[in-house]
C-alpha cells in the first residue's frame, strides 16, 4: 500500500474507535455491540498497518491487487450489515404490529 493511504486509513480507524467508544459511553448500544464494533475497527487497523497479513488470502482467492481485495471485502461487509438491518427492521415491525393489535383490541372493550 501507499504510505499516504495507510496513514489516512489508520487515522480513519482511530477516529472510528473513538466514535465507537463515545457512543458506548452515551449508552447508545450495549457491551455486545461495542465489542463487535471494536473488533471490526481493531481488525481494520491491523490490516491497514500490516497489509502483508492478507497476501496469503489474496493468493488463495486469486486477487492480484490489495485495493481490489479491500473493495470486495467492503462490499461483503456492507451486504452483511444490510442483511442484519433488514432482519432487525422486520423483527421490530412484527413487534409493533403485535403492540398495535393488542392496543386496538383493548380500546374496543
N, C-alpha and C positions, 0 to 999 in steps of 0.2 A: 504494500500500500504506500501511497504517497504520504510523507510525514505530515503535511498540512491537513490532509483528510483525516489522518489519525488524531491529530490534535483537536480538530473540530468534533470528531466522533467521541473522543474522550471527554471533552467539555460538555457535550450533549448528555452523555451518560451520567456524569457527575450532577448536572442540573436535574436530570430526571430522578436520580436518587434523592436529591434534596426535596423535590416536589413530592415524591412518594412519602418521604418521612414527614413532611409538612402536613399533608392530607391525613396521614395516620394520626398525628398528634391532634388534629382538629376532629378526630373521630369520624371521618368521612367513610372509612371502611374498617373492617376488623383485622385481627392479627393474621388470619389465614391469607387474606388478600394482600396485606402488607408483605408477608413472607414471599408470596408468589411473585409480586412485582419486584421486590428486592433481588430475588433470584434472576429474573429476566434482566435487570439492569446491571447486576454484577457480571453475569454471563456476557452481556453486551460489551462491558468494559474490558473483560478478558480477551474477547475476540478482537476488539479494536486494538488493544495494546500488543497482543501476540497473534497476528493473523496466520502465522505459520502453523498454529494448532489445528486449523481446519484443512490444511492441504491434503492430508490423507483421505478425509471425507470427500474432498473435491475430486481427487483422483478416482475414488470408487464410483462417484456419480458421473464421471466423465465431464466435469465442468472445468473449463480452461482458465477463466478469469475470476478473480476474487469478487469483483463487483457483480458479476452475473450470479454468483453464489448468494451474495447478500440480497440481491433483488428477489431471487427465488425464495429465499428464506423469509424475507419480509412479506411476500405475498402469502406464503403458507401461514405465517404467524397471524396476519390480519384476517385471513379466512377463518382461522380457529377462533379468534376474538369475535368476529361477526357471528359465527355459528353459536357461540356461547351466549352472546347478547340476544340473539333470536330466541333461543330456548328460554332464557330468563324472562324476556318480554311475554312470551306465550304463557309461561307459568304465572306471572303476575296478572295477565289478562284473565286467566281462569279463576284466580283468587278474587279479583274484582267482580267478576260475574257472579260468583257464589255469594259474595257480600251483598251485592245489589239485589240479587234474587231473594236473599234472606230478609233484607230490609223491606222489599216490596211486599212480601208475604206478611210480615209483621205490621206494616202500615194498613193492610186491608182489614185487619181484625179490629 
